[in-house]
Amino acid sequence: MKTTCRAMVLTAPEKLEMKTFSIPDIGDEDGLLELELVGVCGSDPGIFKGIPTHGPRPFPLIMGHEIVGRVAKMGLSAQKRFGVKEGDRVVVEYAIGCGTCSACLSGLYTMCENKFYYGSMISCKAPPHLFGAYGEYLYIHPMAKVHKIGDEISPEVGVMISAVIANGIRWLRQIGDLSIGQTVVILGPGPQGMAGAAAAKECGAGPIFMIGLERDRDRLLMAKRFGATTVINADREDPLTIIKDATGGKMAHVTMDVTGHPVGAEMALSLTGRRGTVVLPGIYKRKKASLDLDHAVLNEIRLLGAYSQDFKAVIPAIKVAREGRYPWADLITHRLPLSEAERAVRLVGGESKGEIPGKVVLDPKL
């Protein structure tokens, strides 16, 4: 087995460098993952720029928290605990959790007070170094959440599971409480919007509206393959009028904004009906929204923040991926080597004029 590996390291805001690390020794309780693909999350551009979403970034750090790969080495106790063996294809959740803070002790490890998260809040300065997936290997901490997916799920689909698909399930079904026959509106036809449409379809919701802009024409067409029943080009059509007419004035039961822009949050509230729910999982990069709070108060609308996925969402996400009803792999529009991590992050951040990416992934084998 190799004794060293490469990883892209964020040494300061907007400064990524390829570094070589010693592969850590593995004991009875931990493990090592050989990465197959890592997804570039919509939150990665903010991490790249050093935006302190959770507090100051602990530079240097290895980014990357949408993780799929094969278990390269793992102690026997860890294999038993995770239900995997060496060579298995697995996904690893974003949140590790310290296991000792009040949030972790309450089962809310995604809210870990010590911010023990892969790819964003753990420095790579000290061994075992490999706490991010922009590299060839990832350290599997004893507290990590590891899920076997097997060879029947490809890396291209697997990379979507513990972030994209599980996010859609947790945000709409588990937080939004979406149910059979309810009207749902999703703003933003990116990968998270597609996952939201699929989650809504799996819940038996309908109609399912997807809203985008003129630049999203191709993505709006793809949204129908993920369960959207009606797509709306907000540059050409008025979403308020369309949804009002379609629902007899009742509007949406559940609305989710994944645009990452405050205008999306403002529109989401306006499209939600009496005693409805607005789910806000987008990272708005500290930009402020002007919300019609009278509309929320008078109609008793719930405004719910939503962050990341957890164990309860990843389990059904694996099932959805395995059943193959949605073209998850088709979301990938860019597959780049680790050395082009900066290009990948800037693509996702909308900095490449004329390019509207779907899912961007890094492949350590390229």
C-alpha positions, 0 to 999 in steps of 0.5 A: 500500500502507498505510504503517501498521498496527494490532496488539494489544500486550502492554505488561505482564502482563495489559495489552493495548493497540491500537498503530499501527506503521509498516509496515517496509521490505522488502528482497531477503531478507525479506517482509511477510504480510497476516494473515487469521486468527490462532489463540489458542494454549493457551499464550497465556494464560500469555504474557498473564499474563507467566509466564516459560516461556522466561525473562522476557517482553520487553515490549512484545510482539505475541502470536500464533503460529498464523499464516495470511495472504497474502504482501503484499510479498517480495523476489525472493531470499526468494520464490525461497527460500520458493517463494512469490510475492506474493499466495500464501496461506501459513502461517508456523511459530512458531519462527524460530530465530537460526541461530547457536546450537548448537541451530539449527546442529544443526537444532533451531531450535524449541529456539533458545537465543536464543528467536527465536520469533514471538508470545512472545519478541521485543519489538516495541519496535524496528523491524521491530516486527511479530513477532507475529500479533495484528495486521494484518501480520506481518514475515517474517524471512529465517530464518522458515519459510514454507509455501505452502498455496494458495487451496484451503485456507481460512484457517479450515483454514489457521490450524490447520496449522502449530500444531494439526495439525502438533503432533498429527503431531509429538507422536504420530507423530514423538516418540511413534513411534505406529504401525499397530495400536497402542492410543493414549489422548489426554487432553483433547478440545480442538483439540490432542486432536482433532489427536492423534486425527486423527494417530493415525488417519492412522498406522493406530493403533487403538483410539483412546481420547479422555478428557474430563470432563462439561463436554466432552460436545459435544467428546467427540462431535466427537472421533469425527469426528476418528478417536476410536473410544471416548470416555470421560467421566471424571466418569461412567466409570473410564478405567482399567477401560475401557482395561484391559478393552478391551486385555486388561490390556495398556493403551496403547502411547502416551498423550498428555496435552493437558489442561494439568493435572497430574492429566492427566499422572498419569492418562496414566502410569497408563493406559500399558502395559509399555514404552509411551510417555507424551507430555507436550506440555501447558504445566502453568504450573509446577504439579507432578504426583505421578507413580507413578514405580515404575510407570514404572520397573518397566514401562520406560515412556518419559516424553517432553516435546514442544514445538511443531512443526517443518518435518518435521511441517508438511509432512504437516500441509498434506497432511492439511489439503488432503485434507479428511478431518477437519472442521478448520474446525468446531473454531472456536467464536469468531471475534473482532476484534483489539480483543477479544484479551483476551477471546479469551485469557481464553476460552482460559484458562478464565476465562469461566464456562459457556463451553467454547471450541473454537478461538478465532481473531482476525480482523483484518478484523473 
